[in-house]
Structures are given as structure tokens and as C-alpha cells.
Amino acid sequence: MSSTEKSKPSGFRARIDENPALRKTYKVGVGVVGTIVLVLGIIAIPYPGPGWLIVFAGLAILASEFAWAKRVLRYARGKYDAWTDWLGRQSAVVRLAVLTGTGLIVLATLYLLGALYLVAGWVGLGGWTWLQSPLF
């Protein structure tokens, strides 16, 4: 084996990198999938569940192809860690205020999306028209 054969990369990524059209298609695909995951994560942040995990997953997908996403991911992780550290040092009153604010954001979103009126109809409170979303 010559030295060029030994140093030649092999595998999935190497095959993609050999073909410029395939390389561009792969990069666009990673961009689309990463952006969709990122947006879903941002939407999920105020709700119970893994909102931040989904955001970081979307950024990690994007970071596999885009240098700017690596920088954003590093920055976001640092800010998230700083936030959780700060919140952990706060009194119960401050933590309760943050929890209350998050709950209000969730309720406002559910109201605007019409989910509250939908659920009210399921339990026989369909006459509560004040629960109808002003958007729909």
C-alpha cells in the first residue's frame, strides 16, 4: 500500500465529500433537519419535558456541518449552565416566581392556540366562549 492509500479517508463522510453535488445536498439536508429540530425545541422550552434537550440536539445537528452553529452551541450551553446555577442559588420565592412565570407562558400559549377551548368542549364546558382563541 502506498502512503496516499493509507491517508485517504474512507467511510460514509468520505464518500459524500468526494462528490460535490452530494456534499451540497447533504449539507442542505443537515441544515433543514437541524433547523426543524431547533425550532421544535424552542417551541417546547416552556412546556414540561425536554425542550432544552431538543434545542441542544438541533444545534448539535447543525454544528456537524456549520461552524457558526458550533459557536452558538458552545455559547448556549454556557448560558444554560449559568442560568441553572444561578437559579439553584436563589431562594424558594425566586424559584417559585420563575415557575409561575413559566406556567403563565404555557397557559397563554395554550389559550392562543385554542387548546383551552378544545379541552373545555371535551368536558362539557363548550359554552365558555371566553376560552376561545382570538387568533382562530
KALIN-V53554 format. One record per backbone hydrogen bond with DSSP energy under -1.0 kcal/mol. CO is the residue of the C=O (numbers start at 0). NH is the residue of the N-H. If there is no record, write none. Layout:
# KALIN-V53554
co:CO nh:NH
co:CO nh:NH
This chain:
# KALIN-V53554
co:1 nh:5
co:2 nh:6
co:10 nh:14
co:11 nh:15
co:12 nh:16
co:13 nh:17
co:15 nh:18
co:18 nh:22
co:19 nh:23
co:20 nh:24
co:21 nh:25
co:22 nh:26
co:23 nh:27
co:24 nh:28
co:25 nh:29
co:26 nh:30
co:27 nh:31
co:28 nh:32
co:29 nh:33
co:30 nh:34
co:31 nh:35
co:32 nh:36
co:33 nh:37
co:34 nh:38
co:35 nh:39
co:36 nh:40
co:37 nh:41
co:38 nh:42
co:39 nh:43
co:43 nh:46
co:48 nh:50
co:49 nh:53
co:50 nh:54
co:51 nh:55
co:52 nh:56
co:53 nh:57
co:54 nh:58
co:55 nh:59
co:56 nh:60
co:57 nh:61
co:58 nh:62
co:61 nh:64
co:61 nh:65
co:65 nh:69
co:66 nh:70
co:67 nh:71
co:68 nh:72
co:69 nh:73
co:70 nh:74
co:71 nh:75
co:72 nh:76
co:73 nh:77
co:74 nh:78
co:75 nh:79
co:76 nh:80
co:77 nh:81
co:78 nh:82
co:79 nh:83
co:80 nh:84
co:81 nh:85
co:82 nh:86
co:83 nh:87
co:84 nh:88
co:86 nh:89
co:90 nh:94
co:91 nh:95
co:92 nh:96
co:93 nh:97
co:94 nh:98
co:95 nh:99
co:96 nh:100
co:97 nh:101
co:98 nh:102
co:99 nh:103
co:100 nh:104
co:101 nh:105
co:102 nh:106
co:103 nh:107
co:104 nh:108
co:105 nh:109
co:106 nh:110
co:107 nh:111
co:108 nh:112
co:109 nh:114
co:110 nh:113
co:113 nh:117
co:114 nh:118
co:115 nh:119
co:116 nh:120
co:117 nh:121
co:118 nh:122
co:119 nh:124
co:120 nh:123
co:124 nh:127
co:126 nh:128
co:127 nh:130
co:128 nh:131
